[in-house]
Amino acid sequence: MIKQTINEMIKHIIDTCKPWVKPEEDGLLRFIDPLDGEEISAHYGATHAAVAFITYGERTGNKELTDIGYKLMTSVLQRWNTSMKLPGFHNDFNNFALCVAWDYFDKNKKQEELAKQIKDIVLITPDSNNPTVNWFPMRWYVNLKRYQWTGEEKYKAICDKCRAGIKSATYEDGFIDDRLPVGLSFNLQYDVATVAVMQFLRSAGEEIDISIELGALLNVVAPDGDINYLGRGTNQIFAWGLWVYLLASSGKEHETQVALEYLKDKVSVMLKNNNIMLNQWPGEEKYMWWDYHYCSVYTAHFLFWLVIALEQVDLHPIAEKTITPEDSGVRVYKDKDYFIVTFAGRKEYLAEKGPCIAVLWTQSSGMVVKGTFGPWQGAFGNKYSPVEATIRNNCGLYKVEQNRDLSKNRYVHKALPNLETVTSEKIFPLYNDVNLHVDNDAVCVVWNSNEDGKKMLSIPYLGKKEISVFVDGKTIRLFSPIMIRNQYSWVSLHQTNLMHGSNWELRIKR
């Protein structure tokens, strides 16, 4: 059943992206992005699509697809020296895809000349030079192949350095930061990516224990099946091919079925819309995409990992472990009728600030809150950030400063009848600790704030039932003045008026 569902999804993706392979005037093929109208050669869509087409085409006897894959791969290699000079060339992703292709050719005794060309290119192409942790396992695998090809100890040293880097980014509870030094960035998408490629390294013979890392991820799967609701990667497809691969290859049949069921209808809509996010929005809007996002790249990456998942179902079992020191800042509260994940936050991106509520679900109300903030200025958040929606996409307290309108003072108005004041407000998310307690009837979320000035509680609300708010023990009326789109859907902002108060409590029926 798992293989059948993955197979159907693969065929759907191929039907969508096969037409993106087009010849150019130089006679070489390009993997053309459907939104940008050109190949994103600095990224990795072409290499991942080529490998997926080749391996899946050979598996299914689809000669047309296989031929397209080989021609695209040949074109990529002929253009390699030009592509790798592009700003932002993704060395580790592209080298990794080539090494996967080489392994396939070597194992199946196919395309010896192409395999030799790949080996030569990988040996002269440098690794990426950045401290992004989810790239380390790919870099590790590439240097493992180089070591096997040459026996040179320098490559083994790089493998050891990657292993050490991942270890230094890994918390005792099993979650893994995505930037070094730790404390800069954490999100579930790239945690999934790191663990999944370490599982792939296990398939290549590396001795790695990822039982705690898998246990941590399984522990935060939301009741609706979502794994990708926290941080910079919220609701992007990038995580999902990797997640399906990790679950399917490690023998997690039920969990794989849950993931595939969550994906099934959403992927169809995403592909139809040329989107990279599992929502209803048209891809041409690039709504809440980061600056570095491209439809063709993430679609090919998703396809690539589903094809590998199909090859490795149940091949590398893991007996996961769950421990709860919570030193990563991810805290999980759950029972049969509620599920809440809070996050202490990181420094680098607004999308990963905290403390925050990453997801909140109850049996009675369904999904109440999911996803926080979004792309925001600075590093990679400048092009597609809807400022108003992004800053308000957070369940918590806000401080709001309004202008003081002296023109409405009757004495000032009498003396200066033509005085006009510019109307304005400043809004500041307040990062207060999130405290929870549960009674027989409700889940209670509490924020304590000694911040000067008036505040409001704002909830980007997805739920079905009424919710209650108390400020310093008094029942407070909620308004729903506006709706915004977040990474998932339209949400209604439930807000209090501006008021003074130190103890704010949100109650949701269980």
Secondary structure, 3 states (H helix, E strand, C coil): CHHHHHHHHHHHHHHHHHHHEEECCCCCEEEECCCCCCECCCCCHHHHHHHHHHHHHHHHCCHHHHHHHHHHHHHHHHCHHHHCCCCCCCHHHHHHHHHHHHHHHHHHCCCHHHHHHHHHHHHHCCCCCCCEHHHHHHHHHHHHHHHHHHCCHHHHHHHHHHHHHHHHHECCCCCECCECCCCCCCCHHHHHHHHHHHHHHHHCCCCCCCHHHHHHHHHCCCCCCCCCCCCCCCCECHHHHHHHHHHHHCCCHHHHHHHHHHHHHHHHHHHHCCCCECCCCCHHHCCCCCCCCCHHHHHHHHHHHHHHHHHCCCCCCCCCCCCCCCCCCEEEEEECCEEEEEECCCCCCHHHCCCEEEEEEECCCEEEEECCCCCCECCCECCCCCHHHHHHCCCEEEEEEECCCHHHCHHHHHHCCCCCCCCCEEEEECCCCEEEEECCCEEEEEEECCCCCCEEEEEEECCCCCCEEEECCEEECCEEEEEEECCCCEEEEEECCCECCCEEEEEEEC
